[in-house]
Amino acid sequence: MKLESNSDFEVLGFSDSRYKRLTAEIQYKGEPIAQVNQDKGVDALEVEIFADLSSATLRVPFSGFFEAMILAKDFIVESG
């Protein structure tokens, strides 16, 4: 699901073998930047931020990332 307000962000349902339940991956310009998981329940969602800080600084628009996080949470709760 691409964000209407910023199509550089996309939220995808993702089945990751490291987690028991479905996760939501957040991509920015086609690159994965974060993953939200619900292994501790929908009231205790965790976010994993992907960044190789040794080579560059990860910089994304705050409003787009915030909106993508909300969309990821809604996706997980609805698919729960």
Biopython code that builds the backbone (N, CA, C, O; Angstrom):
import numpy as np
from Bio.PDB.StructureBuilder import StructureBuilder

atoms = [
    (1, "MET", "N", (0.838, -1.171, 0.000)),
    (1, "MET", "CA", (0.000, 0.000, 0.000)),
    (1, "MET", "C", (0.887, 1.239, 0.000)),
    (1, "MET", "O", (1.602, 1.500, 0.967)),
    (2, "LYS", "N", (0.835, 1.991, -1.078)),
    (2, "LYS", "CA", (1.593, 3.239, -1.128)),
    (2, "LYS", "C", (0.811, 4.335, -0.415)),
    (2, "LYS", "O", (-0.419, 4.359, -0.448)),
    (3, "LEU", "N", (1.536, 5.231, 0.222)),
    (3, "LEU", "CA", (0.883, 6.367, 0.867)),
    (3, "LEU", "C", (0.365, 7.317, -0.201)),
    (3, "LEU", "O", (1.054, 7.592, -1.183)),
    (4, "GLU", "N", (-0.838, 7.812, -0.011)),
    (4, "GLU", "CA", (-1.389, 8.785, -0.950)),
    (4, "GLU", "C", (-0.650, 10.112, -0.857)),
    (4, "GLU", "O", (-0.454, 10.792, -1.864)),
    (5, "SER", "N", (-0.239, 10.477, 0.351)),
    (5, "SER", "CA", (0.407, 11.772, 0.556)),
    (5, "SER", "C", (1.873, 11.786, 0.131)),
    (5, "SER", "O", (2.433, 12.853, -0.117)),
    (6, "ASN", "N", (2.503, 10.603, 0.045)),
    (6, "ASN", "CA", (3.910, 10.517, -0.349)),
    (6, "ASN", "C", (4.159, 9.123, -0.913)),
    (6, "ASN", "O", (4.402, 8.179, -0.161)),
    (7, "SER", "N", (4.100, 8.994, -2.227)),
    (7, "SER", "CA", (4.203, 7.679, -2.866)),
    (7, "SER", "C", (5.598, 7.062, -2.767)),
    (7, "SER", "O", (5.796, 5.931, -3.209)),
    (8, "ASP", "N", (6.568, 7.781, -2.195)),
    (8, "ASP", "CA", (7.888, 7.185, -1.960)),
    (8, "ASP", "C", (7.820, 6.141, -0.848)),
    (8, "ASP", "O", (8.695, 5.279, -0.758)),
    (9, "PHE", "N", (6.787, 6.209, 0.001)),
    (9, "PHE", "CA", (6.601, 5.253, 1.096)),
    (9, "PHE", "C", (5.601, 4.184, 0.689)),
    (9, "PHE", "O", (4.597, 4.464, 0.035)),
    (10, "GLU", "N", (5.898, 2.943, 1.093)),
    (10, "GLU", "CA", (4.990, 1.830, 0.841)),
    (10, "GLU", "C", (5.016, 0.892, 2.042)),
    (10, "GLU", "O", (6.072, 0.661, 2.630)),
    (11, "VAL", "N", (3.860, 0.355, 2.402)),
    (11, "VAL", "CA", (3.743, -0.608, 3.496)),
    (11, "VAL", "C", (3.304, -1.932, 2.892)),
    (11, "VAL", "O", (2.312, -2.001, 2.167)),
    (12, "LEU", "N", (4.065, -2.990, 3.203)),
    (12, "LEU", "CA", (3.794, -4.311, 2.642)),
    (12, "LEU", "C", (3.633, -5.332, 3.750)),
    (12, "LEU", "O", (4.384, -5.322, 4.725)),
    (13, "GLY", "N", (2.654, -6.216, 3.604)),
    (13, "GLY", "CA", (2.556, -7.356, 4.503)),
    (13, "GLY", "C", (3.738, -8.264, 4.230)),
    (13, "GLY", "O", (4.112, -8.467, 3.075)),
    (14, "PHE", "N", (4.325, -8.809, 5.277)),
    (14, "PHE", "CA", (5.570, -9.550, 5.114)),
    (14, "PHE", "C", (5.575, -10.727, 6.071)),
    (14, "PHE", "O", (5.286, -10.573, 7.258)),
    (15, "SER", "N", (5.901, -11.893, 5.559)),
    (15, "SER", "CA", (6.023, -13.086, 6.391)),
    (15, "SER", "C", (7.507, -13.339, 6.622)),
    (15, "SER", "O", (8.213, -13.793, 5.722)),
    (16, "ASP", "N", (7.971, -13.048, 7.819)),
    (16, "ASP", "CA", (9.386, -13.178, 8.173)),
    (16, "ASP", "C", (9.530, -14.360, 9.119)),
    (16, "ASP", "O", (8.856, -14.417, 10.148)),
    (17, "SER", "N", (10.394, -15.296, 8.785)),
    (17, "SER", "CA", (10.553, -16.518, 9.591)),
    (17, "SER", "C", (11.060, -16.231, 11.004)),
    (17, "SER", "O", (10.979, -17.101, 11.872)),
    (18, "ARG", "N", (11.581, -15.030, 11.248)),
    (18, "ARG", "CA", (12.049, -14.683, 12.595)),
    (18, "ARG", "C", (10.888, -14.390, 13.540)),
    (18, "ARG", "O", (11.071, -14.356, 14.757)),
    (19, "TYR", "N", (9.707, -14.181, 12.992)),
    (19, "TYR", "CA", (8.539, -13.819, 13.791)),
    (19, "TYR", "C", (7.430, -14.846, 13.619)),
    (19, "TYR", "O", (7.305, -15.467, 12.564)),
    (20, "LYS", "N", (6.631, -15.019, 14.658)),
    (20, "LYS", "CA", (5.541, -15.996, 14.637)),
    (20, "LYS", "C", (4.367, -15.525, 13.796)),
    (20, "LYS", "O", (3.673, -16.336, 13.181)),
    (21, "ARG", "N", (4.145, -14.229, 13.767)),
    (21, "ARG", "CA", (2.970, -13.676, 13.090)),
    (21, "ARG", "C", (3.388, -12.753, 11.950)),
    (21, "ARG", "O", (4.553, -12.372, 11.831)),
    (22, "LEU", "N", (2.416, -12.404, 11.118)),
    (22, "LEU", "CA", (2.643, -11.521, 9.988)),
    (22, "LEU", "C", (3.227, -10.186, 10.457)),
    (22, "LEU", "O", (2.840, -9.667, 11.504)),
    (23, "THR", "N", (4.143, -9.645, 9.690)),
    (23, "THR", "CA", (4.735, -8.343, 9.992)),
    (23, "THR", "C", (4.368, -7.358, 8.880)),
    (23, "THR", "O", (3.812, -7.746, 7.853)),
    (24, "ALA", "N", (4.682, -6.102, 9.094)),
    (24, "ALA", "CA", (4.491, -5.070, 8.076)),
    (24, "ALA", "C", (5.845, -4.420, 7.821)),
    (24, "ALA", "O", (6.503, -3.943, 8.746)),
    (25, "GLU", "N", (6.248, -4.406, 6.562)),
    (25, "GLU", "CA", (7.522, -3.796, 6.188)),
    (25, "GLU", "C", (7.248, -2.416, 5.605)),
    (25, "GLU", "O", (6.339, -2.245, 4.793)),
    (26, "ILE", "N", (8.037, -1.438, 6.022)),
    (26, "ILE", "CA", (7.929, -0.081, 5.490)),
    (26, "ILE", "C", (9.106, 0.136, 4.552)),
    (26, "ILE", "O", (10.263, -0.057, 4.926)),
    (27, "GLN", "N", (8.788, 0.543, 3.323)),
    (27, "GLN", "CA", (9.825, 0.826, 2.335)),
    (27, "GLN", "C", (9.794, 2.303, 1.972)),
    (27, "GLN", "O", (8.739, 2.937, 1.955)),
    (28, "TYR", "N", (10.976, 2.835, 1.683)),
    (28, "TYR", "CA", (11.109, 4.211, 1.214)),
    (28, "TYR", "C", (11.907, 4.167, -0.076)),
    (28, "TYR", "O", (13.055, 3.723, -0.089)),
    (29, "LYS", "N", (11.305, 4.624, -1.149)),
    (29, "LYS", "CA", (11.916, 4.576, -2.484)),
    (29, "LYS", "C", (12.370, 3.163, -2.825)),
    (29, "LYS", "O", (13.439, 2.968, -3.403)),
    (30, "GLY", "N", (11.545, 2.172, -2.461)),
    (30, "GLY", "CA", (11.813, 0.778, -2.798)),
    (30, "GLY", "C", (12.768, 0.052, -1.873)),
    (30, "GLY", "O", (12.998, -1.145, -2.046)),
    (31, "GLU", "N", (13.329, 0.745, -0.896)),
    (31, "GLU", "CA", (14.269, 0.127, 0.040)),
    (31, "GLU", "C", (13.599, -0.090, 1.391)),
    (31, "GLU", "O", (12.958, 0.824, 1.909)),
    (32, "PRO", "N", (13.735, -1.297, 1.979)),
    (32, "PRO", "CA", (13.164, -1.524, 3.303)),
    (32, "PRO", "C", (13.869, -0.657, 4.345)),
    (32, "PRO", "O", (15.097, -0.635, 4.422)),
    (33, "ILE", "N", (13.067, 0.063, 5.150)),
    (33, "ILE", "CA", (13.663, 0.906, 6.190)),
    (33, "ILE", "C", (13.209, 0.510, 7.586)),
    (33, "ILE", "O", (13.859, 0.857, 8.572)),
    (34, "ALA", "N", (12.089, -0.218, 7.678)),
    (34, "ALA", "CA", (11.596, -0.618, 8.997)),
    (34, "ALA", "C", (10.648, -1.798, 8.856)),
    (34, "ALA", "O", (10.069, -2.039, 7.797)),
    (35, "GLN", "N", (10.510, -2.526, 9.961)),
    (35, "GLN", "CA", (9.581, -3.647, 10.006)),
    (35, "GLN", "C", (8.870, -3.615, 11.353)),
    (35, "GLN", "O", (9.504, -3.490, 12.400)),
    (36, "VAL", "N", (7.547, -3.730, 11.312)),
    (36, "VAL", "CA", (6.732, -3.727, 12.524)),
    (36, "VAL", "C", (6.259, -5.151, 12.757)),
    (36, "VAL", "O", (5.725, -5.792, 11.852)),
    (37, "ASN", "N", (6.461, -5.655, 14.006)),
    (37, "ASN", "CA", (6.003, -7.011, 14.308)),
    (37, "ASN", "C", (5.059, -6.989, 15.497)),
    (37, "ASN", "O", (5.063, -6.061, 16.305)),
    (38, "GLN", "N", (4.246, -8.043, 15.581)),
    (38, "GLN", "CA", (3.214, -8.137, 16.607)),
    (38, "GLN", "C", (3.395, -9.358, 17.497)),
    (38, "GLN", "O", (2.426, -9.827, 18.094)),
    (39, "ASP", "N", (4.596, -9.877, 17.600)),
    (39, "ASP", "CA", (4.818, -11.094, 18.386)),
    (39, "ASP", "C", (4.455, -10.937, 19.861)),
    (39, "ASP", "O", (4.123, -11.923, 20.518)),
    (40, "LYS", "N", (4.514, -9.721, 20.388)),
    (40, "LYS", "CA", (4.150, -9.482, 21.796)),
    (40, "LYS", "C", (2.727, -8.951, 21.922)),
    (40, "LYS", "O", (2.327, -8.490, 22.991)),
    (41, "GLY", "N", (1.959, -9.013, 20.828)),
    (41, "GLY", "CA", (0.575, -8.559, 20.823)),
    (41, "GLY", "C", (0.418, -7.200, 20.174)),
    (41, "GLY", "O", (1.379, -6.439, 20.053)),
    (42, "VAL", "N", (-0.803, -6.903, 19.756)),
    (42, "VAL", "CA", (-1.046, -5.636, 19.064)),
    (42, "VAL", "C", (-0.946, -4.424, 19.986)),
    (42, "VAL", "O", (-0.839, -3.294, 19.510)),
    (43, "ASP", "N", (-0.980, -4.644, 21.289)),
    (43, "ASP", "CA", (-0.807, -3.534, 22.232)),
    (43, "ASP", "C", (0.654, -3.293, 22.581)),
    (43, "ASP", "O", (0.975, -2.357, 23.314)),
    (44, "ALA", "N", (1.541, -4.137, 22.058)),
    (44, "ALA", "CA", (2.977, -4.001, 22.333)),
    (44, "ALA", "C", (3.771, -4.210, 21.046)),
    (44, "ALA", "O", (4.744, -4.965, 21.028)),
    (45, "LEU", "N", (3.358, -3.543, 19.970)),
    (45, "LEU", "CA", (4.047, -3.672, 18.692)),
    (45, "LEU", "C", (5.492, -3.213, 18.829)),
    (45, "LEU", "O", (5.800, -2.305, 19.601)),
    (46, "GLU", "N", (6.364, -3.847, 18.076)),
    (46, "GLU", "CA", (7.779, -3.463, 18.054)),
    (46, "GLU", "C", (8.151, -3.051, 16.637)),
    (46, "GLU", "O", (7.630, -3.593, 15.663)),
    (47, "VAL", "N", (9.054, -2.091, 16.535)),
    (47, "VAL", "CA", (9.539, -1.663, 15.230)),
    (47, "VAL", "C", (11.045, -1.887, 15.174)),
    (47, "VAL", "O", (11.780, -1.543, 16.099)),
    (48, "GLU", "N", (11.478, -2.467, 14.077)),
    (48, "GLU", "CA", (12.906, -2.675, 13.815)),
    (48, "GLU", "C", (13.285, -1.709, 12.703)),
    (48, "GLU", "O", (12.701, -1.748, 11.620)),
    (49, "ILE", "N", (14.257, -0.844, 12.962)),
    (49, "ILE", "CA", (14.707, 0.141, 11.985)),
    (49, "ILE", "C", (15.932, -0.419, 11.277)),
    (49, "ILE", "O", (16.888, -0.849, 11.923)),
    (50, "PHE", "N", (15.901, -0.412, 9.952)),
    (50, "PHE", "CA", (17.032, -0.904, 9.164)),
    (50, "PHE", "C", (17.878, 0.284, 8.722)),
    (50, "PHE", "O", (17.393, 1.168, 8.015)),
    (51, "ALA", "N", (19.119, 0.305, 9.131)),
    (51, "ALA", "CA", (20.016, 1.375, 8.700)),
    (51, "ALA", "C", (21.450, 0.917, 8.859)),
    (51, "ALA", "O", (21.845, 0.418, 9.913)),
    (52, "ASP", "N", (22.217, 1.088, 7.814)),
    (52, "ASP", "CA", (23.645, 0.822, 7.876)),
    (52, "ASP", "C", (24.321, 2.162, 8.142)),
    (52, "ASP", "O", (24.764, 2.850, 7.222)),
    (53, "LEU", "N", (24.389, 2.514, 9.418)),
    (53, "LEU", "CA", (24.870, 3.844, 9.776)),
    (53, "LEU", "C", (26.367, 4.030, 9.586)),
    (53, "LEU", "O", (26.867, 5.151, 9.690)),
    (54, "SER", "N", (27.090, 2.953, 9.309)),
    (54, "SER", "CA", (28.523, 3.106, 9.091)),
    (54, "SER", "C", (28.813, 3.738, 7.733)),
    (54, "SER", "O", (29.877, 4.325, 7.535)),
    (55, "SER", "N", (27.869, 3.620, 6.793)),
    (55, "SER", "CA", (28.144, 4.142, 5.460)),
    (55, "SER", "C", (27.395, 5.439, 5.141)),
    (55, "SER", "O", (27.856, 6.231, 4.320)),
    (56, "ALA", "N", (26.255, 5.658, 5.778)),
    (56, "ALA", "CA", (25.470, 6.853, 5.465)),
    (56, "ALA", "C", (24.430, 7.086, 6.553)),
    (56, "ALA", "O", (24.171, 6.216, 7.384)),
    (57, "THR", "N", (23.857, 8.247, 6.531)),
    (57, "THR", "CA", (22.778, 8.575, 7.452)),
    (57, "THR", "C", (21.452, 8.304, 6.761)),
    (57, "THR", "O", (21.230, 8.737, 5.630)),
    (58, "LEU", "N", (20.581, 7.590, 7.443)),
    (58, "LEU", "CA", (19.242, 7.361, 6.913)),
    (58, "LEU", "C", (18.400, 8.585, 7.232)),
    (58, "LEU", "O", (18.219, 8.928, 8.400)),
    (59, "ARG", "N", (17.886, 9.243, 6.207)),
    (59, "ARG", "CA", (17.093, 10.447, 6.405)),
    (59, "ARG", "C", (15.847, 10.342, 5.532)),
    (59, "ARG", "O", (15.933, 10.263, 4.307)),
    (60, "VAL", "N", (14.687, 10.342, 6.188)),
    (60, "VAL", "CA", (13.410, 10.262, 5.479)),
    (60, "VAL", "C", (12.490, 11.352, 6.017)),
    (60, "VAL", "O", (12.682, 11.819, 7.139)),
    (61, "PRO", "N", (11.496, 11.763, 5.238)),
    (61, "PRO", "CA", (10.553, 12.770, 5.724)),
    (61, "PRO", "C", (9.778, 12.261, 6.935)),
    (61, "PRO", "O", (9.219, 11.165, 6.898)),
    (62, "PHE", "N", (9.742, 13.045, 8.001)),
    (62, "PHE", "CA", (9.084, 12.643, 9.239)),
    (62, "PHE", "C", (7.610, 12.327, 9.010)),
    (62, "PHE", "O", (7.129, 11.275, 9.431)),
    (63, "SER", "N", (6.892, 13.232, 8.345)),
    (63, "SER", "CA", (5.444, 13.045, 8.191)),
    (63, "SER", "C", (5.131, 11.780, 7.404)),
    (63, "SER", "O", (4.184, 11.069, 7.739)),
    (64, "GLY", "N", (5.905, 11.489, 6.372)),
    (64, "GLY", "CA", (5.691, 10.271, 5.597)),
    (64, "GLY", "C", (5.988, 9.027, 6.412)),
    (64, "GLY", "O", (5.236, 8.053, 6.357)),
    (65, "PHE", "N", (7.077, 9.049, 7.168)),
    (65, "PHE", "CA", (7.433, 7.894, 7.996)),
    (65, "PHE", "C", (6.385, 7.679, 9.080)),
    (65, "PHE", "O", (5.983, 6.545, 9.343)),
    (66, "PHE", "N", (5.943, 8.760, 9.707)),
    (66, "PHE", "CA", (4.924, 8.674, 10.754)),
    (66, "PHE", "C", (3.627, 8.093, 10.184)),
    (66, "PHE", "O", (3.014, 7.217, 10.795)),
    (67, "GLU", "N", (3.217, 8.578, 9.026)),
    (67, "GLU", "CA", (2.004, 8.069, 8.386)),
    (67, "GLU", "C", (2.162, 6.595, 8.013)),
    (67, "GLU", "O", (1.222, 5.814, 8.155)),
    (68, "ALA", "N", (3.348, 6.213, 7.536)),
    (68, "ALA", "CA", (3.609, 4.812, 7.191)),
    (68, "ALA", "C", (3.552, 3.926, 8.431)),
    (68, "ALA", "O", (3.068, 2.796, 8.361)),
    (69, "MET", "N", (4.041, 4.425, 9.567)),
    (69, "MET", "CA", (3.974, 3.659, 10.814)),
    (69, "MET", "C", (2.518, 3.424, 11.224)),
    (69, "MET", "O", (2.167, 2.325, 11.656)),
    (70, "ILE", "N", (1.682, 4.433, 11.094)),
    (70, "ILE", "CA", (0.261, 4.283, 11.431)),
    (70, "ILE", "C", (-0.400, 3.282, 10.488)),
    (70, "ILE", "O", (-1.182, 2.439, 10.928)),
    (71, "LEU", "N", (-0.091, 3.370, 9.195)),
    (71, "LEU", "CA", (-0.644, 2.432, 8.223)),
    (71, "LEU", "C", (-0.192, 1.006, 8.525)),
    (71, "LEU", "O", (-0.982, 0.068, 8.413)),
    (72, "ALA", "N", (1.076, 0.836, 8.909)),
    (72, "ALA", "CA", (1.597, -0.490, 9.261)),
    (72, "ALA", "C", (0.861, -1.044, 10.478)),
    (72, "ALA", "O", (0.497, -2.220, 10.503)),
    (73, "LYS", "N", (0.641, -0.205, 11.483)),
    (73, "LYS", "CA", (-0.095, -0.645, 12.673)),
    (73, "LYS", "C", (-1.512, -1.057, 12.301)),
    (73, "LYS", "O", (-1.980, -2.115, 12.721)),
    (74, "ASP", "N", (-2.193, -0.238, 11.523)),
    (74, "ASP", "CA", (-3.561, -0.557, 11.108)),
    (74, "ASP", "C", (-3.603, -1.869, 10.331)),
    (74, "ASP", "O", (-4.514, -2.675, 10.518)),
    (75, "PHE", "N", (-2.621, -2.082, 9.460)),
    (75, "PHE", "CA", (-2.549, -3.321, 8.686)),
    (75, "PHE", "C", (-2.422, -4.533, 9.608)),
    (75, "PHE", "O", (-3.118, -5.532, 9.427)),
    (76, "ILE", "N", (-1.538, -4.440, 10.592)),
    (76, "ILE", "CA", (-1.322, -5.557, 11.515)),
    (76, "ILE", "C", (-2.572, -5.824, 12.347)),
    (76, "ILE", "O", (-2.966, -6.978, 12.516)),
    (77, "VAL", "N", (-3.192, -4.784, 12.861)),
    (77, "VAL", "CA", (-4.394, -4.957, 13.682)),
    (77, "VAL", "C", (-5.518, -5.595, 12.862)),
    (77, "VAL", "O", (-6.216, -6.483, 13.352)),
    (78, "GLU", "N", (-5.691, -5.150, 11.628)),
    (78, "GLU", "CA", (-6.756, -5.682, 10.779)),
    (78, "GLU", "C", (-6.490, -7.115, 10.336)),
    (78, "GLU", "O", (-7.425, -7.898, 10.172)),
    (79, "SER", "N", (-5.215, -7.465, 10.141)),
    (79, "SER", "CA", (-4.895, -8.821, 9.667)),
    (79, "SER", "C", (-4.681, -9.792, 10.817)),
    (79, "SER", "O", (-4.640, -11.007, 10.624)),
    (80, "GLY", "N", (-4.542, -9.228, 12.038)),
    (80, "GLY", "CA", (-4.262, -9.903, 13.270)),
    (80, "GLY", "C", (-4.760, -11.248, 13.468)),
    (80, "GLY", "O", (-4.530, -11.843, 14.520)),
]
sb = StructureBuilder()
sb.init_structure("model")
sb.init_model(0)
sb.init_chain("A")
sb.init_seg("    ")
for serial, (resi, resn, name, xyz) in enumerate(atoms, 1):
    if name == "N":
        sb.init_residue(resn, " ", resi, " ")
    sb.init_atom(name, np.array(xyz, "f"), 0.0, 1.0, " ", f" {name:<3s}", serial, name[0])
structure = sb.get_structure()
